[in-house]
């Protein structure tokens, strides 16, 4: 019978310890609680910190769970339950809007498409499940950046690439876009990622009122826009879909 790897067992115990308290823990507390030498405990904490699983408060030197671990903790929900709960609602959105529907979650430094409903016509289309969209220019990415602190950190700390003349890359202008997204509850991408393409997206929350994904439609600018702005009925349809999925996940007030 294969033996367990001791260093992994200790790291797992350390994460459970940090998850079980309501306050940050110092090195001595971690070491004594787990019966480890300070040097051993410090080495494990340093490794977990480098991977983003643990964070150290610069003022007190104490440790707490990191954002990467919290993000990974919602992966099962994002990929499995989220998609399962969204199947019927995204099909309805595609039928009512006449456009392609995408369901996305935060993954690394972008938006991972976990579900894609084709536009309900006879045109030839390519399934984009598994594709990545940028956080700063896509409608799905803006929604995640506005509501998810981890996504926000990713997008502000990394380069915001220019895809078209309409792409917003300036930090101050981008923060203004996120403020607007939070104020109205949805985001738009009008030729910021792809020429001739516009998108509308809204956030999906779970029972803890945490943002776990975003849903949106994508289509030709001339179909998604009406005169000078986006078609109000499409915005309403996307928001209704996001609320419906959120309710199915146990969220309230959405």
Rosetta blueprint (number, residue, H / E / L):
1 X L
2 X L
3 X L
4 X L
5 X L
6 X H
7 X H
8 X H
9 X H
10 X H
11 X H
12 X H
13 X H
14 X H
15 X H
16 X H
17 X H
18 X H
19 X H
20 X H
21 X L
22 X L
23 X L
24 X L
25 X E
26 X L
27 X H
28 X H
29 X H
30 X H
31 X H
32 X H
33 X H
34 X H
35 X L
36 X L
37 X L
38 X H
39 X H
40 X H
41 X H
42 X H
43 X H
44 X H
45 X H
46 X H
47 X H
48 X H
49 X H
50 X H
51 X L
52 X L
53 X L
54 X E
55 X E
56 X E
57 X L
58 X L
59 X L
60 X L
61 X L
62 X L
63 X E
64 X E
65 X E
66 X L
67 X H
68 X H
69 X H
70 X H
71 X H
72 X H
73 X H
74 X L
75 X H
76 X H
77 X H
78 X H
79 X H
80 X H
81 X H
82 X H
83 X H
84 X H
85 X H
86 X H
87 X H
88 X H
89 X H
90 X H
91 X H
92 X H
93 X H
94 X H
95 X H
96 X H
97 X H
98 X L
99 X L
100 X E
101 X E
102 X E
103 X E
104 X E
105 X E
106 X E
107 X E
108 X L
109 X L
110 X E
111 X E
112 X E
113 X E
114 X E
115 X E
116 X E
117 X E
118 X L
119 X L
120 X L
121 X L
122 X L
123 X L
124 X L
125 X L
126 X L
127 X L
128 X L
129 X L
130 X L
131 X L
132 X E
133 X E
134 X E
135 X L
136 X L
137 X L
138 X L
139 X H
140 X H
141 X H
142 X H
143 X H
144 X H
145 X H
146 X H
147 X H
148 X L
149 X H
150 X H
151 X H
152 X H
153 X H
154 X H
155 X H
156 X H
157 X H
158 X L
159 X L
160 X L
161 X L
162 X L
163 X L
164 X L
165 X L
166 X L
167 X L
168 X L
169 X L
170 X L
171 X H
172 X H
173 X H
174 X H
175 X H
176 X H
177 X H
178 X H
179 X H
180 X H
181 X H
182 X H
183 X H
184 X H
185 X L
186 X L
187 X E
188 X E
189 X E
190 X E
191 X L
192 X L
193 X L
194 X L
195 X L
196 X L
197 X E
198 X E
199 X E
200 X E
201 X E
202 X E
203 X E
204 X E
205 X E
206 X L
207 X L
208 X L
209 X L
210 X L
211 X E
212 X E
213 X E
214 X E
215 X E
216 X E
217 X E
218 X E
219 X E
220 X E
221 X H
222 X H
223 X H
224 X H
225 X E
226 X E
227 X L
228 X L
229 X E
230 X E
231 X L
232 X H
233 X H
234 X H
235 X H
236 X H
237 X H
238 X H
239 X H
240 X H
241 X H
242 X H
243 X H
244 X H
245 X H
246 X H
247 X H
248 X H
249 X L
250 X L
251 X L
252 X L
253 X L
254 X L
